[in-house]
Amino acid sequence: MTGAQSAVRALSPSTSGADVTVVLADGTYRLSGTWAFGPADSGSAGHPVVWRAAPGARPVISGASQVTGWSRVGSSDVWSAPVPAGSATRQLYVNGQKAPVAQAGPASLGFSGSWSGSSTGYDISGDSKASAWFAGLSATQVAGVEFTYPGGNGSWTHSRCRVASYSDGTLAMAQPCWSNVTARAAFSQASGGLPSMPANTVPTLIENAQALLRPGQWFLDTSGNRLYYQPKAGQNVSGLDIELPRLESLLQGAGTLSAPLHDVTFNGLQFSYATWNAPSGPAGFADVQSNLRMTGATNQGMCHFSTPYGSCPWGAITQPLANVAFSAATNVTLTGNRFTGLGGAGLSVMYGSKSTLISGNEFTDIASTGLLLGCTHDPNPTDPTPDTDPDEPSVIKENCTPNPSEVSGDTIGTNEILTGTTVSDNVIHNVGTDYNSATGITLLFSRGTRIVHNNLYDLPYTGITDGVIQGHVDLAKHPQNSININEDNTISNNLIHDYMTTLHDGGAIYVEGHQAQYYDADERPAPYDRADPAKTLAHGLQVQGNVVYNGGHTNFTYYDDAGSEWINWQGNVAFSGGDKATGGCSATGHIWVRDNYFSTRHGAYECDAAIDTHASGNISIPATPGPGDLPSSLFTNAGVTSTHAALIESTGPRIRYVSPASSSNRMLIGGEGFTSRTQVYAGSTPLATSDIQLLSSGFIAATVPAGTSASQIRVAARVDNADPSISYSGFSRDANRGFGDYGDDIHYATADGSTATYSFSGDLIQVFGEQYTDQGNLGISIDGGTQQIVNTVPADGKRHTNVPVYTAGGLGSGNHTIVITKLSGEFATLDGFATS
């Protein structure tokens, strides 16, 4: 890729206006260092430099080394292999899946938990087994041990700290992590707390010691440059693809405010196997909220206006590293890419970036946040401030760019505001795998951001957060302590479900802080106390048309919390999650809740009630709504649009919600990956195409047989007989028969011994075909097993088309191959498959 990049630069596309496309063939591209893009890699307006996958290819941009040379450790079940000197990682991937580091719970190790805490760590002398275990480790091994504390700093957090040393029953914990977890500074005028964890809290897990190895786990000996892995039952380590991440940054696109990187497109690439090692250091992971953490003093993020000085946090908390990141970039497009197997956040955009399009991508298996927009250090870059203020320009350059020296000449002003970002048609799921307080999308300070038509699910915490932490000193009594530049942002028509699966005190969409600049009736900038409500709200946060369900530990589905103001919650849907649809604690106010469909109450402010709140036109719906309980257009318009059908098909189909049947035998089915090829079953009976109404990639309305229960509904992916993935020998295609065939076509054979072969992934398969008097027996074998004989002559002598003639379940997840052989009869027919 380095050669291609040099060739592109030689063409000077930013000044020549040339159309330049670089096509990457299939395969893994192992980076030796960060793939860096700067102004010299730019295209021109309307003529971006395009880096894309070849047709049908999925190039993997990898920051890992493949580990080989395994040998058994003595007679144990553990294997080891050499790794390059200096290797450091918090993740390991085995056959594409993240493997857990060596770990165990204290109870499973026989520890009694009789630990007492202090400002420096623990006294564990009262726990004889714990003392003996630590005494058996070397000083280096002790210093690698990490403790995890889910819920330690509030039920929405997941802190982690390393041990520093052990001596005679005393565990010293790494600093500043331990103080930042157990002794956080208090502050005045608070509207949201940053609680400390009691120092005697026993960790939930003990991680990263070779002595903890269990099947499927790994340990990296950084001093000996060896990797240890204990295979799972049935695994042969020599046959495994084991990837050890080396890099923390896979792709970095960075310019300056005066000379940005611009007009570049990345399409169809996969970014995988990068780590993020900062949490292994002395600062650890002292979680605050949404994966923002303290890394300095216990009063990090405090501001100058409070009394005493420095006692007020406003949001300058350290944010996670993104493995793919852009700063000072204009007209960058990322579409059709996959971000997976990453140890930090998936993607970040910040520092003056403009007109970024992030569309049609998948974010999954990510240790931290899926997508991070903005920087905690620049809530108000347009404000001229003294050198002591935390949003002073040098601090912005230091914390919001990858290389402060490169942007040293930048003049900070409105040009530094993140502007015009569009996040649309992405699928974001299974993030926060290591740091459970991660959100699907974190939006900090920006203007003109549009987060629309995305699917977010399988999230341990909040779906989308906006302004987190920044409002923690504002409320109705003192609304102007901490201002920012936010305005004209939109979060609309997203589908969010199965979120808040692990942590508590969050929601589907969570908001803090100011969401608009203030305008008078003539739409001119105005002081806070002269703001015109209608004109200002028009520039506020618009949250419209989102559909949310399965909220796990949600307490407010649409959560306007500390200091939040100028929000329009309109036309949204919420059911099956939490007992409050909207509300929060210590919101400032100026909040409208209009024309929504909620199964629970709204406007629930449980402390320091918001001012100037408005509710109108909201409609109550059942806790388990069906297709007739709200307009179908709400389901149709939520989530990824049909233009990204390929992305949707790769994620499903899977059911997450089924309503009870209505009096007209209608059911609402919610889930992922629904397409026009999705087959719905009531028990073992496939529903007719006419009984299946596809509302969107996430919803189906189905007419079912009377008496059908929700538990009987299942779905499968339908594969037509004309699909090129099916291999035929002796079969021909017949189309437009008009008999009701799926896709109005079938494949047929007349010669005995003709075969159809199909490879699939899943636990179940159904073979569809025709039953008629001119047919006979089929022989069906799966994975080379015994051939099953299937008779396709119907007992009633009538023609039956598009029917399942064979079903096999319980195959086990993974890849399988089915072979169908014509054995007898005048014809054998195949109308495709359904798999799940």
SVG drawing of the C-alpha trace seen along z (x, -y; Angstrom):
<svg xmlns="http://www.w3.org/2000/svg" viewBox="-60 -40 73 84">
<polyline fill="none" stroke="black" stroke-width="0.4" points="0.0,0.0 2.9,-2.3 3.9,-2.2 0.3,-2.9 0.1,-5.8 3.4,-7.3 2.0,-6.8 -1.2,-8.7 0.8,-11.6 2.9,-11.8 -0.3,-12.5 -1.1,-15.5 -4.9,-14.8 -5.7,-17.7 -4.5,-20.3 -4.8,-18.3 -8.5,-17.3 -7.7,-13.8 -10.0,-10.9 -7.8,-8.5 -9.0,-5.1 -6.8,-2.5 -8.3,1.0 -7.2,3.4 -7.3,7.1 -8.6,9.6 -6.3,10.7 -4.7,9.4 -2.5,6.3 -0.3,6.5 0.8,3.0 4.3,2.3 3.1,-1.1 0.1,-3.4 -1.3,-3.9 -1.1,-7.7 -2.9,-10.1 -2.2,-13.8 -2.9,-16.8 -0.7,-15.3 -3.1,-12.4 -6.1,-14.6 -8.2,-14.7 -10.2,-17.7 -13.9,-18.8 -16.0,-16.3 -12.9,-14.1 -12.0,-12.3 -9.1,-9.8 -10.9,-6.5 -9.4,-3.5 -11.7,-0.6 -12.0,3.1 -11.9,5.0 -15.3,6.4 -16.2,9.3 -13.1,8.8 -12.8,7.8 -9.3,6.6 -8.3,6.7 -6.2,3.9 -4.5,5.6 -2.3,4.4 -1.4,7.9 1.2,10.6 0.1,14.2 1.6,16.3 3.2,19.6 5.8,22.0 3.7,23.4 5.1,26.0 3.5,27.7 4.5,26.4 5.7,29.6 2.9,32.1 0.3,29.5 -2.6,28.4 -0.9,25.0 1.0,24.2 3.4,21.3 5.0,19.6 7.6,16.9 6.5,13.3 8.5,10.3 10.4,8.4 8.4,5.5 5.0,7.1 2.2,5.5 -1.5,6.0 -4.7,6.3 -6.4,8.5 -5.8,11.8 -7.9,13.2 -8.3,16.9 -9.9,17.8 -11.3,14.2 -12.8,14.3 -11.5,12.4 -10.2,14.7 -10.4,13.7 -7.1,13.0 -6.3,15.3 -8.8,14.6 -10.8,15.9 -13.1,14.7 -11.8,14.4 -14.3,17.0 -13.2,19.5 -9.6,19.1 -10.8,19.8 -10.2,16.3 -12.4,15.4 -12.7,11.7 -11.5,10.5 -9.8,7.5 -9.6,4.0 -8.9,1.0 -6.9,-2.2 -5.7,-5.1 -2.8,-3.0 -4.5,0.4 -5.5,3.5 -4.6,5.3 -5.3,9.0 -3.5,10.5 -6.9,11.8 -7.3,13.9 -4.8,16.6 -5.4,18.1 -5.2,14.7 -2.0,13.9 -0.4,17.2 -1.5,16.8 0.1,13.3 3.2,14.5 3.7,17.1 4.1,14.6 7.3,12.7 7.3,8.9 6.9,8.6 4.0,11.0 2.3,9.1 2.6,5.8 0.8,7.3 -2.3,8.4 -5.4,6.3 -8.6,6.0 -12.0,5.2 -14.8,3.3 -18.1,3.3 -20.4,0.7 -17.6,-0.4 -17.9,-4.2 -21.6,-4.1 -23.8,-1.5 -23.0,-2.9 -19.2,-2.4 -16.6,0.4 -13.3,-0.6 -10.0,1.3 -6.8,0.9 -3.4,2.8 -1.7,4.0 1.7,2.2 3.3,4.6 2.7,7.1 4.5,7.4 3.6,9.3 -0.2,9.2 -0.3,5.8 -1.3,5.0 -0.3,1.6 -2.4,0.5 -1.1,-1.4 -1.4,-5.2 -3.0,-7.5 -5.6,-4.8 -6.4,-3.8 -6.9,-7.4 -9.0,-8.2 -11.2,-5.2 -11.5,-5.5 -10.9,-9.2 -12.4,-11.5 -12.6,-15.1 -15.9,-16.6 -17.2,-19.7 -19.6,-22.5 -22.7,-23.3 -22.9,-19.7 -25.9,-18.5 -24.4,-15.0 -22.0,-13.2 -18.7,-11.4 -18.8,-8.9 -15.8,-7.2 -15.7,-3.5 -15.2,-2.3 -11.6,-1.3 -12.5,2.1 -14.4,3.2 -13.2,6.7 -12.6,7.0 -15.1,9.0 -12.3,10.5 -8.6,11.0 -6.9,10.9 -3.6,11.2 -1.6,13.8 -0.3,17.0 -1.4,18.9 -5.0,18.1 -5.0,19.8 -8.2,21.7 -9.3,23.3 -9.7,20.7 -7.6,18.1 -4.2,16.5 -1.3,14.8 1.5,12.7 4.8,12.8 6.3,9.5 9.6,10.1 10.1,13.5 8.5,12.6 6.3,15.6 2.5,16.0 0.7,18.7 -2.6,20.2 -4.7,23.1 -6.8,24.5 -10.5,25.2 -11.6,28.8 -11.2,30.1 -8.9,27.3 -5.6,28.1 -3.4,25.1 -1.3,25.7 -4.5,25.4 -5.6,22.1 -5.2,18.6 -4.0,16.7 -3.5,13.0 -1.6,10.9 -2.3,7.1 0.9,4.9 -0.5,1.5 -2.7,-0.9 -3.5,-3.0 -4.4,-1.4 -5.4,-4.4 -4.8,-8.0 -6.0,-10.8 -4.8,-14.2 -4.3,-17.7 -4.3,-21.1 -7.1,-23.7 -5.5,-25.7 -4.4,-22.7 -6.8,-19.8 -6.8,-16.3 -9.7,-16.4 -11.7,-14.6 -10.7,-11.0 -13.0,-7.9 -12.5,-4.5 -14.9,-1.8 -15.2,1.9 -12.2,2.3 -12.0,4.2 -10.1,2.7 -9.1,5.3 -6.6,6.4 -5.4,3.3 -5.1,2.8 -5.1,-0.1 -2.5,0.3 -3.1,-2.8 -5.4,-1.0 -2.5,1.3 -0.5,-1.7 -0.6,-3.3 -3.6,-5.4 -5.6,-2.2 -9.2,-2.7 -10.8,-5.0 -14.2,-5.1 -16.4,-8.2 -19.1,-7.5 -19.4,-6.3 -15.7,-5.2 -14.5,-8.7 -12.0,-8.3 -9.6,-10.0 -5.9,-9.8 -4.5,-12.7 -5.3,-14.2 -8.5,-13.3 -10.0,-16.7 -9.4,-16.2 -11.9,-18.0 -12.7,-20.7 -13.2,-24.4 -12.4,-27.9 -15.8,-29.5 -16.7,-27.6 -15.8,-28.2 -13.3,-27.1 -11.4,-27.4 -11.1,-24.1 -14.0,-22.3 -16.3,-21.9 -16.0,-19.2 -17.2,-20.2 -16.1,-17.4 -12.4,-17.4 -12.2,-13.8 -9.8,-11.6 -11.5,-9.8 -10.6,-6.4 -8.1,-6.0 -9.7,-5.2 -8.0,-2.6 -9.1,-4.5 -9.2,-8.3 -9.5,-11.5 -8.8,-15.1 -8.7,-18.3 -10.2,-16.5 -12.8,-17.7 -15.0,-15.7 -13.9,-12.3 -16.2,-9.4 -16.2,-6.0 -18.7,-3.6 -19.2,0.1 -16.3,0.8 -16.2,3.2 -14.6,2.2 -14.1,5.4 -11.7,7.0 -10.5,3.6 -9.1,2.9 -10.0,-0.8 -12.8,-2.8 -13.6,-1.8 -13.6,-5.2 -13.2,-8.8 -13.6,-12.2 -12.7,-15.5 -10.7,-18.7 -12.2,-20.9 -13.3,-18.0 -16.1,-19.0 -18.6,-17.2 -17.6,-13.7 -19.9,-10.9 -19.9,-7.6 -22.4,-5.4 -23.2,-1.7 -20.5,-0.4 -20.5,2.3 -19.0,1.8 -18.7,5.0 -16.5,6.8 -15.0,3.6 -13.5,3.3 -14.6,-0.4 -17.0,-2.7 -18.1,-2.0 -18.0,-5.6 -16.6,-8.7 -17.4,-12.2 -15.7,-15.2 -13.3,-15.9 -13.9,-16.5 -11.4,-19.4 -13.2,-21.8 -16.7,-22.6 -16.2,-26.3 -13.1,-26.8 -14.5,-30.2 -14.1,-31.7 -10.9,-33.7 -9.8,-32.4 -6.8,-32.9 -4.0,-30.4 -5.3,-28.7 -8.6,-27.7 -8.9,-24.0 -10.3,-24.9 -7.3,-27.1 -6.1,-26.5 -2.9,-24.7 -4.9,-22.2 -7.2,-21.6 -4.2,-20.9 -2.6,-18.7 -5.7,-16.5 -7.7,-16.6 -5.0,-15.9 -2.6,-13.0 0.5,-15.3 0.3,-18.7 3.5,-19.9 1.9,-19.5 -0.9,-21.8 1.2,-24.3 0.5,-27.1 -3.3,-26.7 -5.4,-29.5 -8.3,-28.1 -11.8,-29.5 -15.0,-28.5 -12.8,-26.6 -12.1,-24.0 -15.7,-23.0 -16.7,-19.6 -19.2,-20.4 -21.5,-18.6 -20.9,-15.0 -23.4,-12.5 -23.7,-9.0 -26.2,-7.0 -27.2,-3.4 -24.6,-1.8 -25.0,1.3 -23.3,1.0 -23.4,4.0 -21.4,6.0 -19.2,3.0 -17.9,2.3 -16.6,5.9 -13.8,5.0 -15.0,1.6 -18.7,2.1 -19.6,-1.5 -19.0,-2.1 -21.8,-3.4 -22.6,-2.6 -22.1,-6.3 -20.6,-9.1 -21.3,-12.6 -19.4,-15.4 -19.3,-19.0 -20.4,-19.6 -22.7,-21.4 -24.8,-20.0 -24.3,-16.4 -26.8,-14.0 -27.1,-10.5 -29.9,-8.9 -31.1,-5.4 -28.6,-3.4 -29.2,0.0 -27.7,0.3 -28.1,3.4 -26.3,5.9 -24.9,3.0 -23.8,3.3 -24.7,-0.4 -26.3,-3.3 -27.0,-3.3 -26.2,-7.0 -24.9,-9.6 -24.7,-13.3 -22.8,-15.8 -21.9,-13.3 -20.4,-14.8 -20.4,-18.4 -23.7,-19.3 -22.7,-18.1 -22.7,-21.6 -25.8,-23.0 -29.4,-22.8 -32.4,-25.1 -31.0,-27.1 -27.7,-27.8 -28.0,-27.0 -25.0,-28.8 -22.0,-27.5 -20.7,-25.5 -21.5,-26.5 -20.6,-24.9 -21.0,-25.4 -23.6,-22.6 -26.4,-23.4 -28.3,-22.0 -27.7,-18.3 -30.1,-15.5 -30.6,-11.9 -33.4,-10.5 -34.9,-7.3 -32.5,-5.0 -33.5,-1.5 -32.1,-0.7 -32.7,2.5 -31.2,4.9 -29.1,2.2 -28.3,1.6 -27.7,5.4 -25.0,5.2 -24.8,1.8 -27.4,-0.4 -28.5,-4.1 -28.5,-4.8 -30.9,-4.8 -31.3,-4.4 -30.4,-8.0 -28.8,-9.9 -28.2,-13.7 -26.4,-16.1 -25.5,-19.8 -26.5,-22.6 -27.8,-21.6 -28.3,-25.0 -27.0,-28.5 -29.5,-31.2 -31.5,-33.2 -34.0,-36.0 -37.2,-36.2 -35.3,-37.6 -32.9,-34.6 -30.0,-36.7 -27.7,-35.5 -29.1,-36.5 -28.3,-36.2 -29.6,-33.2 -32.4,-35.2 -33.7,-36.7 -33.8,-33.5 -36.9,-33.0 -38.1,-29.4 -39.2,-28.6 -36.2,-30.0 -33.8,-28.5 -35.4,-25.1 -35.1,-25.0 -31.3,-25.0 -31.5,-22.5 -31.2,-18.7 -33.8,-17.1 -34.6,-13.5 -37.3,-12.2 -38.6,-9.0 -36.4,-6.6 -37.8,-3.2 -36.5,-1.6 -37.2,1.6 -35.7,4.3 -34.0,1.8 -32.4,4.2 -31.5,2.1 -32.9,-1.2 -34.4,-3.6 -35.2,-6.4 -35.4,-5.4 -34.9,-8.9 -32.8,-10.4 -32.3,-14.1 -30.0,-14.3 -27.6,-16.8 -27.8,-20.2 -29.5,-19.2 -31.6,-21.8 -33.2,-22.7 -34.2,-19.2 -37.1,-18.1 -38.2,-14.5 -40.8,-14.0 -42.4,-11.1 -40.3,-8.4 -41.3,-4.9 -40.4,-3.2 -41.6,0.1 -40.2,3.1 -37.5,1.3 -37.6,-0.6 -40.5,-2.2 -39.9,-5.8 -39.9,-6.9 -38.4,-10.3 -36.9,-12.3 -33.8,-12.4 -32.1,-14.3 -31.1,-17.9 -31.9,-18.8 -31.9,-22.5 -35.1,-22.4 -36.5,-23.9 -37.5,-20.3 -40.4,-19.3 -42.0,-15.8 -44.4,-15.7 -46.4,-13.1 -44.4,-10.1 -45.6,-6.5 -44.7,-5.3 -45.6,-2.3 -44.5,-4.0 -44.8,-7.4 -42.8,-10.4 -41.4,-13.6 -40.2,-11.9 -37.6,-14.2 -36.5,-12.6 -34.3,-15.4 -34.0,-19.2 -36.9,-19.3 -36.4,-20.9 -38.0,-24.2 -40.0,-25.1 -41.0,-21.5 -43.7,-20.8 -45.6,-17.6 -48.4,-17.2 -49.9,-14.7 -48.2,-11.7 -49.9,-8.3 -49.9,-5.4 -49.2,-2.0 -49.3,1.5 -46.1,2.9 -46.0,5.5 -47.5,3.6 -48.6,5.4 -48.7,4.1 -52.0,2.2 -51.0,0.3 -49.0,-2.4 -48.4,-3.5 -46.4,-1.1 -44.5,-4.0 -42.6,-4.4 -41.2,-0.9 -40.6,-1.4 -38.6,-4.5 -36.4,-3.4 -33.0,-1.8 -30.9,-1.0 -32.6,-1.7 -33.0,0.7 -30.2,-0.8 -27.8,1.1 -29.5,4.5 -26.2,6.4 -25.1,5.0 -28.4,6.1 -28.3,9.6 -24.9,10.2 -26.3,9.7 -29.4,11.9 -32.1,12.8 -32.6,13.0 -35.7,12.4 -35.5,10.2 -39.2,9.4 -42.6,11.0 -45.9,9.5 -48.9,11.5 -51.3,12.3 -54.0,9.8 -57.7,10.6 -57.0,10.7 -54.1,13.1 -51.5,10.5 -48.0,10.4 -45.2,7.8 -41.8,9.4 -38.7,7.3 -35.1,8.3 -32.2,7.9 -31.4,8.7 -34.9,9.1 -35.2,8.9 -37.6,9.9 -35.9,13.4 -36.7,13.9 -39.0,16.9 -41.2,16.8 -42.4,20.0 -45.2,20.6 -43.9,23.7 -42.7,25.9 -45.1,24.3 -43.7,21.7 -46.0,18.7 -47.1,17.9 -45.4,14.9 -48.7,13.1 -48.8,13.4 -45.4,11.8 -45.2,8.0 -41.7,6.7 -41.8,3.3 -38.0,2.7 -34.8,4.6 -35.8,4.7 -39.6,5.4 -42.1,7.8 -45.8,7.9 -47.1,11.4 -50.5,13.1 -50.3,16.4 -52.6,19.4 -55.1,19.0 -53.6,20.1 -50.0,19.3 -47.9,18.1 -44.9,15.8 -42.6,18.6 -43.5,20.5 -42.3,17.8 -38.9,18.2 -37.3,16.9 -34.8,18.2 -32.8,16.8 -34.3,18.0 -31.9,18.8 -33.5,19.1 -32.7,22.0 -31.1,19.6 -28.5,18.5 -25.0,18.9 -23.8,20.4 -25.7,23.6 -23.7,26.1 -25.7,28.3 -24.9,31.4 -27.7,32.5 -30.2,29.9 -31.7,27.2 -33.7,24.0 -37.4,23.5 -38.8,20.0 -42.2,18.2 -44.2,21.4 -46.9,19.5 -47.4,22.2 -46.3,20.1 -42.6,21.1 -40.4,18.9 -39.0,16.3 -41.3,17.9 -38.6,20.4 -37.3,23.9 -34.4,26.1 -35.3,29.6 -33.6,32.8 -34.7,35.9 -31.7,38.2 -31.2,40.2 -27.9,39.3 -28.2,35.6 -27.0,33.5 -27.4,30.1 -24.8,29.0 -25.0,26.1 -22.7,24.9 -24.2,22.8 -23.6,21.6 -26.2,22.2 -27.9,24.8 -30.9,25.6 -31.6,26.1 -34.9,26.7 -35.0,27.9 -37.8,26.4 -39.2,28.0 -42.4,29.3 -44.5,32.4 -46.4,33.9 -47.3,37.3 -44.5,37.2 -41.8,37.0 -40.1,39.6 -37.4,40.0 -34.5,37.6 -31.4,38.7 -30.2,36.0 -26.8,36.0 -25.3,33.4 -21.6,33.1 -21.0,36.5 -23.4,38.3 -25.8,41.1 -28.1,40.3 -31.7,39.8 -34.5,40.8 -37.3,38.2 -40.4,39.1 -41.8,36.1 -45.0,37.8 -48.0,36.2 -50.6,38.5 -53.5,36.3 -52.2,36.5 -52.2,32.7 -49.4,30.3 -47.8,28.5 -45.2,25.9 -42.7,23.9 -43.0,26.4 -40.3,27.7 -39.7,31.3 -36.9,31.8 -35.8,30.2 -32.7,30.8 -32.0,29.1 -29.5,29.3 -26.6,29.2 -24.5,27.0 -23.4,23.5 -20.7,23.4 -20.3,24.4 -22.1,27.3 -22.6,28.8 -25.8,30.5 -26.0,32.7 -29.3,33.5 -29.4,36.5 -32.3,37.5 -33.0,41.2 -36.3,41.9 -39.3,40.5 -39.7,38.6 -38.6,35.3 -36.7,34.0 -37.2,30.3 -35.4,27.8 -36.9,24.4 -34.0,23.3 -33.2,23.5 -33.9,21.7 -31.2,21.6 -31.0,20.3"/>
</svg>
